[in-house]
Amino acid sequence: MSIRFDDRVAIVTGAGTGLGRAHAMGLAARGAKVVVNDLGATTDGKGRNSDAANAVVAEILAAGGQAIAHGADVSDEVEVADMVARTMERWGRIDILVNNAGILRDKSFAKMTMDDFRKVLDVHLMGSVACTHACWPIFREQKYGRVVLTSSSSGLYGNFGQANYGAAKAAMMGLMNVLHQEGARDDIRVNTLSPTAATRMTEDLLPPESHALLAPETITPGLLYLVSEDAPSRRILAAGAGCFAMTRVYETDGITLLDDENTPEAVAAAFDQVANNEGQKELTSAFSQTQKFAQKAAEARGLKLNWGS
């Protein structure tokens, strides 16, 4: 199976450097027309400059591809709307959206200002929401769309000093889960990439000898699959250094406490059993958990529930 993007149009945010640049170059090399979005800000989100985005466009054009630059601030709905409008004017469709733009304002939670917390959420979370929301009607009308949200191990597992970043990145999972359900009817597939790479935002955090191993280009093949025609949906793909793994959320089978037994002391006494991994399952919707708990409570009381079809 050869993955190609001929006649497809892709928007990649934060594509002037690092992962975004690698994604844009990878899409263009396989035939996609690419909008290289980059505000050109510093890693903490200050300032703006179009040089990086224009340089990536120049590389794509020199290689025989098609690309345009746009400097929209992804957290600004008006600028995002302009980016989408200009893309439609140029190519008449949008097939792929890669939400990659991000900033860092790391500090321990006690020292972090609310402005720094909000700004990181605005760029990562609301930026992804704004771009996806602007493209969503186009995807629905086309009956085709591929969306990737960018998470992080900081959001999935936690990292000291990144409460703002971790909260924004954890939110990607919830956003993906709902958009997967709402987009399924129109062949809109939504996935999340959780990358580990040596980029401008991580260069001070990683040992120098790891940089070559963790090059952004080692992650892009996974991204390209997630936005391909035969892509899955509702998957969290962890990627780095050519390694790929799936992140899933599981729920233990748990316990059932009946009526008068349902006390905080009983929960405490049975907590090891609550946490027992035996019989754990991956749940695929909020209702799955509701159904599970109602069914277990009914069975404990000798009742039978009719869930219909």
PyMOL commands that set and color helices and strands:
alter all, ss='L'
color gray80, all
select helices_A, chain A and resi 18-29+51-62+77-91+114-142+153-156+163-186+208-210+216-218+220-226+259-261+264-269+271-274+286-300
alter helices_A, ss='H'
color red, helices_A
select strands_A, chain A and resi 9-12+33-37+66-70+96-99+145-150+188-195+236-240+243-247+250-251+281-282
alter strands_A, ss='S'
color yellow, strands_A
deselect
rebuild
show_as cartoon
